[in-house]
Amino acid sequence: MASGEKQFPPRRVPNAARRPREYLTAEEVDRLVAAARKLGRHGERDAALILIAFRHGLRVSELVALRWAQVDLRAGLLHVRRVKNGVDTVQPLRGPELRLLRALERRYGTLASGYVFVSERGGPLSAAAVRKIVERAGRAAGLDFPVHPHMLRHATGFYLAARGEDTRAIQAYLGHRSIQHTVRYTALAPGRFERFWSD
């Protein structure tokens, strides 16, 4: 490069060129969870992290901030604190989540930090660490496009919309203040068009 020439950072590749969509299917999430469970020393933690993010539509910042004080294993409830001016909710925990969380509690205990998803040093995982965990699980699961954690939140919305759940209920579940953020999920729900053709 000649001296005096301006250097520009490489252009960011648009998401549409990198992956076919910005959400995962429930089957792809299952593959991610299974792959994460088999990777490294913290497979159970990583599998739980992916499943909890999907089942509760958590953003990365909500996931890494999750504390044991928000988890009621006896009653099977998760107290979700939303960021970005979102609406907090209390959501049920089901069998697969409860089993993984109980295993985490046995393995890591409720460390002094109080965080559910902890690093080797006992502190909360960073957002960057979660991104690496999800990317690595995506490769191990054989997904042919790069995966990032926010796809799990989108997967929640699309899964619930495809099941025909009420848009207002999905809005409350994801903690959206405005329904405009929720309608993108229902807009792509295939059930809306099922009765268009009779054959």
C-alpha positions in Angstrom: 0.0 0.0 0.0 1.4 3.4 -0.9 2.0 5.8 1.9 -0.8 8.3 2.4 -3.5 5.9 1.1 -6.4 5.6 3.4 -7.1 2.2 4.9 -10.7 1.1 5.3 -11.9 -1.8 7.4 -13.2 -4.7 5.4 -16.9 -4.5 4.6 -19.2 -6.5 6.8 -20.9 -9.4 5.0 -24.7 -9.0 5.2 -26.4 -11.6 7.4 -28.5 -12.8 4.4 -25.3 -13.7 2.6 -24.0 -15.7 5.7 -27.1 -17.6 6.7 -30.5 -18.5 5.2 -32.4 -17.0 8.1 -32.0 -15.4 11.5 -33.7 -18.0 13.6 -33.3 -21.7 14.3 -35.9 -24.4 14.1 -36.8 -26.4 17.3 -35.1 -29.4 15.7 -31.9 -27.4 15.1 -32.0 -26.2 18.7 -32.2 -29.9 19.8 -29.2 -30.7 17.7 -27.3 -27.7 19.2 -28.1 -28.9 22.8 -27.0 -32.4 22.0 -23.8 -31.3 20.4 -23.0 -28.8 23.2 -23.5 -31.6 25.8 -20.7 -33.6 24.2 -18.1 -30.8 23.9 -15.5 -30.0 26.4 -15.5 -30.2 30.2 -18.6 -28.0 30.6 -20.9 -29.7 28.2 -23.8 -29.9 30.7 -23.5 -26.2 31.4 -23.4 -25.3 27.7 -26.4 -27.5 26.9 -28.4 -25.9 29.7 -27.4 -22.5 28.6 -28.6 -23.1 25.0 -31.9 -24.8 26.2 -32.7 -22.0 28.7 -32.0 -19.3 26.2 -34.3 -21.0 23.7 -37.1 -22.0 26.0 -37.3 -18.5 27.6 -36.3 -16.3 24.7 -33.4 -14.8 26.6 -31.0 -12.3 25.2 -27.3 -12.9 25.8 -27.2 -10.2 28.4 -30.2 -11.7 30.2 -28.6 -15.2 30.1 -25.2 -14.2 31.5 -26.9 -12.1 34.3 -29.2 -15.0 35.3 -28.8 -15.8 39.1 -29.8 -18.7 41.2 -32.1 -16.4 43.1 -34.2 -16.1 39.9 -34.6 -19.9 39.7 -37.1 -21.8 41.8 -36.4 -25.4 41.2 -39.0 -26.6 43.7 -41.9 -24.7 42.2 -40.5 -25.0 38.6 -40.4 -21.3 37.9 -37.9 -18.9 36.3 -38.1 -15.2 37.2 -37.0 -13.5 33.9 -35.5 -10.0 34.2 -35.6 -8.3 30.8 -33.2 -5.7 29.6 -33.8 -3.0 26.9 -36.8 -1.7 28.8 -38.5 -5.1 28.5 -41.2 -6.4 30.7 -40.2 -8.9 33.4 -42.1 -12.2 33.6 -42.3 -15.4 35.6 -42.2 -18.5 33.4 -42.6 -22.2 34.0 -39.6 -24.5 33.9 -40.2 -27.9 32.3 -38.6 -31.3 32.8 -35.6 -31.0 30.5 -34.7 -27.6 31.9 -35.2 -28.7 35.5 -33.0 -31.7 35.0 -30.2 -29.7 33.5 -30.4 -26.9 36.1 -30.4 -29.5 38.9 -27.3 -31.1 37.4 -25.6 -27.7 37.2 -26.5 -27.0 40.8 -25.0 -30.3 41.9 -21.8 -29.7 39.9 -21.2 -26.0 40.5 -23.3 -25.4 43.5 -24.6 -21.9 44.0 -21.2 -20.3 44.1 -20.5 -17.1 46.0 -21.1 -15.2 42.7 -24.7 -16.5 42.6 -24.7 -16.8 38.8 -26.2 -19.8 37.1 -23.8 -19.9 34.1 -20.3 -19.5 35.5 -16.8 -19.6 34.1 -13.9 -21.8 35.4 -13.2 -19.0 37.9 -16.7 -19.0 39.3 -17.7 -15.7 37.8 -20.5 -15.1 35.3 -19.8 -16.1 31.7 -19.1 -13.2 29.3 -21.3 -12.5 26.3 -18.3 -13.3 24.1 -17.9 -16.7 25.8 -21.6 -17.5 25.2 -21.1 -16.5 21.5 -18.2 -18.9 21.2 -20.1 -21.7 23.0 -23.1 -21.4 20.6 -20.9 -21.0 17.5 -18.9 -24.1 18.4 -22.0 -26.1 19.1 -23.4 -25.1 15.7 -20.4 -26.4 14.0 -20.4 -29.6 16.0 -24.2 -30.0 15.3 -23.4 -29.9 11.5 -25.4 -26.8 10.8 -24.2 -25.4 7.5 -24.4 -21.8 8.5 -22.9 -19.7 11.3 -25.0 -19.6 14.5 -25.2 -16.8 17.0 -27.0 -16.7 20.4 -29.7 -14.2 19.4 -30.9 -16.8 16.9 -32.2 -18.7 20.0 -34.4 -15.8 21.0 -35.8 -15.5 17.5 -36.3 -19.3 17.5 -38.5 -18.9 20.5 -40.7 -16.4 18.8 -41.0 -18.3 15.6 -41.6 -21.6 17.4 -44.5 -20.1 19.4 -46.0 -18.3 16.4 -45.8 -21.5 14.3 -47.7 -23.3 17.1 -50.5 -20.7 16.7 -49.9 -19.0 20.1 -51.6 -15.7 20.6 -49.5 -12.7 19.5 -50.1 -10.9 22.8 -49.0 -13.9 24.8 -45.8 -14.2 22.7 -45.3 -10.4 23.3 -45.5 -10.9 27.1 -43.4 -14.1 27.0 -40.6 -12.3 25.2 -40.9 -9.2 27.3 -41.6 -6.8 24.3 -43.0 -3.4 25.3 -44.3 -2.9 21.8 -46.2 -5.5 19.8 -44.4 -4.3 16.7 -41.4 -6.3 17.8 -43.6 -9.4 18.1 -45.5 -9.4 14.8 -42.4 -10.3 12.8 -42.7 -13.8 14.3 -46.4 -14.2 13.5 -45.8 -12.7 10.0 -43.7 -15.7 9.1 -45.9 -18.4 10.8 -46.9 -20.9 8.1 -50.3 -21.6 9.7 -51.6 -18.3 8.5 -51.8 -19.7 5.0 -53.0 -23.3 5.6 -56.6 -22.7 4.5 -55.7 -20.8 1.3 -56.0 -24.0 -0.8 -58.5 -26.8 -0.4 -56.6 -29.7 -2.1 
